[in-house]
Amino acid sequence: MSEYIDEEGVGEVLGSLPVDMRGFILNKPYTLVFTRDKTIFARMTSKIIKEHAKKTRENTEKTGGGRLDKIKNQLGAHLSHHQKYQNMTIQEILNEDQKNFMIDNQSIKKIKVRKRTVDHKGFPETEIRILIKTPGKKYKLRVNDQINNKEAIQTLKKAYGPKIT
């Protein structure tokens, strides 16, 4: 876990989840990064994913990994992208993209977490929907398929605890 310093003091990153935020027409990919006091919405763009894959490939090369290891780690970088925020400060996350933003956990009035089974090409799949209500806005999110539903719910409970309904 990472330590960060902000205007209020020191805290730790509790976890992160890849989500899709419902937009007017399209869903937008984000990563939710949870701390004790803040929830950060980090936008996922193809440029950011490519940079993360490049860094992963370079780290594999530095540690002596072979060609297959580099390819495997580079392909896996997309699936593990949300974990990179464990070692970043809030300011680094916010500076990564101009559309990144954060909300104060104290301003959250209600969080609804629902499991829903949907038909995906003839196969039923369970997905998790999250609704975060603040005084000024509602955030409608769907947990990305890349992460296990049980792990997602545990991360949400760790971050928000009794606010979840």
C-alpha positions as CSV (number, residue, x, y, z in Angstrom):
1,M,0.0,0.0,0.0
2,S,1.1,3.5,-0.8
3,E,1.4,6.5,1.5
4,Y,0.3,9.9,0.2
5,I,0.5,13.4,1.6
6,D,-2.2,15.9,0.9
7,E,-3.5,19.1,2.5
8,E,-5.2,17.1,5.3
9,G,-2.3,14.8,6.3
10,V,-1.3,11.2,5.6
11,G,-3.4,8.3,4.5
12,E,-3.2,5.2,2.5
13,V,-4.6,3.8,-0.7
14,L,-7.2,1.2,0.3
15,G,-7.7,-0.2,-3.2
16,S,-8.7,0.5,-6.8
17,L,-11.4,-0.8,-9.2
18,P,-11.7,-0.6,-13.0
19,V,-15.2,0.7,-13.8
20,D,-17.2,2.1,-16.7
21,M,-19.0,5.4,-16.0
22,R,-22.3,5.7,-17.8
23,G,-22.4,8.7,-20.0
24,F,-25.1,10.3,-22.1
25,I,-24.4,8.1,-25.1
26,L,-21.2,6.0,-24.3
27,N,-19.6,4.5,-21.3
28,K,-16.3,6.0,-20.3
29,P,-13.6,3.8,-18.7
30,Y,-12.3,5.0,-15.3
31,T,-10.4,3.6,-12.4
32,L,-11.7,4.3,-8.9
33,V,-8.9,4.8,-6.4
34,F,-10.1,4.7,-2.8
35,T,-8.4,6.3,0.2
36,R,-9.8,6.8,3.7
37,D,-10.9,10.4,2.9
38,K,-11.1,10.6,-0.9
39,T,-12.4,8.8,-4.0
40,I,-10.4,9.5,-7.1
41,F,-11.8,9.0,-10.6
42,A,-8.8,8.3,-13.0
43,R,-9.7,8.3,-16.7
44,M,-8.3,5.3,-18.7
45,T,-7.2,6.3,-22.2
46,S,-5.4,4.3,-24.8
47,K,-2.4,6.6,-24.4
48,I,-2.2,5.9,-20.6
49,I,-2.6,2.1,-21.2
50,K,0.2,2.2,-23.8
51,E,2.5,4.0,-21.4
52,H,1.7,1.5,-18.7
53,A,2.4,-1.4,-21.1
54,K,5.7,0.2,-22.2
55,K,6.8,0.7,-18.5
56,T,5.9,-2.9,-17.7
57,R,7.9,-4.2,-20.7
58,E,10.9,-2.1,-19.7
59,N,10.7,-3.3,-16.1
60,T,10.6,-6.9,-17.3
61,E,13.7,-6.2,-19.5
62,K,15.6,-4.6,-16.5
63,T,14.9,-7.7,-14.3
64,G,16.3,-10.0,-16.9
65,G,13.0,-11.4,-18.4
66,G,13.1,-13.0,-21.8
67,R,11.2,-12.1,-24.9
68,L,8.1,-14.2,-23.9
69,D,8.1,-12.7,-20.4
70,K,8.1,-9.2,-22.0
71,I,5.2,-10.1,-24.3
72,K,3.2,-11.8,-21.5
73,N,3.7,-8.9,-19.1
74,Q,2.9,-6.3,-21.7
75,L,-0.4,-8.1,-22.6
76,G,-1.2,-8.4,-18.9
77,A,-0.7,-4.7,-18.3
78,H,-4.2,-3.9,-19.5
79,L,-5.7,-6.3,-17.0
80,S,-3.7,-5.0,-14.1
81,H,-3.7,-1.3,-15.0
82,H,-5.8,-0.4,-12.0
83,Q,-3.2,-1.7,-9.6
84,K,-0.6,0.9,-10.7
85,Y,-2.4,3.5,-8.6
86,Q,-1.4,1.7,-5.4
87,N,2.0,3.3,-5.6
88,M,1.0,6.9,-6.7
89,T,0.1,10.0,-4.8
90,I,-3.2,11.7,-5.2
91,Q,-1.6,14.6,-7.1
92,E,0.2,12.2,-9.5
93,I,-3.1,10.5,-10.3
94,L,-4.9,13.8,-10.8
95,N,-2.2,15.1,-13.1
96,E,-2.2,12.0,-15.2
97,D,-5.2,13.2,-17.3
98,Q,-7.1,16.5,-17.3
99,K,-10.4,14.6,-16.8
100,N,-9.3,13.0,-13.6
101,F,-11.1,14.3,-10.5
102,M,-11.8,13.4,-6.9
103,I,-14.7,13.6,-4.4
104,D,-14.5,13.8,-0.7
105,N,-15.9,10.7,1.0
106,Q,-17.7,12.9,3.6
107,S,-19.8,14.4,0.8
108,I,-21.1,11.0,-0.3
109,K,-24.7,10.7,0.8
110,K,-25.4,7.2,-0.4
111,I,-23.8,4.3,-2.2
112,K,-25.9,1.5,-3.8
113,V,-24.1,-1.6,-4.9
114,R,-26.2,-4.1,-6.9
115,K,-25.5,-7.4,-8.5
116,R,-27.3,-8.0,-11.8
117,T,-27.4,-10.9,-14.1
118,V,-27.3,-10.0,-17.8
119,D,-27.5,-12.1,-20.9
120,H,-24.2,-11.9,-22.7
121,K,-24.4,-13.6,-26.1
122,G,-26.5,-16.5,-24.7
123,F,-24.5,-16.8,-21.5
124,P,-25.6,-15.3,-18.2
125,E,-23.1,-13.0,-16.5
126,T,-23.3,-11.3,-13.2
127,E,-22.2,-7.7,-13.1
128,I,-21.9,-5.2,-10.3
129,R,-23.5,-1.8,-10.6
130,I,-22.6,1.1,-8.3
131,L,-24.5,4.3,-7.7
132,I,-22.7,7.1,-5.8
133,K,-24.8,10.0,-4.7
134,T,-23.3,13.3,-3.7
135,P,-25.2,16.6,-3.1
136,G,-24.5,17.8,-6.6
137,K,-24.2,14.7,-8.8
138,K,-24.9,11.0,-9.2
139,Y,-22.2,8.7,-10.6
140,K,-23.5,5.5,-12.3
141,L,-20.8,2.9,-12.6
142,R,-20.4,-0.7,-13.7
143,V,-17.5,-2.7,-12.4
144,N,-15.3,-3.8,-15.4
145,D,-15.3,-7.5,-16.4
146,Q,-11.6,-7.7,-15.7
147,I,-12.0,-8.0,-12.0
148,N,-13.6,-10.7,-9.9
149,N,-17.0,-9.6,-8.4
150,K,-16.2,-10.9,-4.9
151,E,-12.9,-8.9,-4.9
152,A,-14.8,-5.8,-6.1
153,I,-17.3,-6.0,-3.3
154,Q,-14.6,-6.5,-0.7
155,T,-12.7,-3.5,-2.0
156,L,-15.9,-1.4,-1.8
157,K,-16.7,-2.5,1.7
158,K,-13.1,-1.7,2.8
159,A,-13.4,1.8,1.3
160,Y,-16.9,2.8,2.3
161,G,-18.0,0.4,5.0
162,P,-21.5,1.2,6.4
163,K,-22.4,3.7,3.7
164,I,-23.1,0.9,1.3
165,T,-26.7,-0.2,0.9
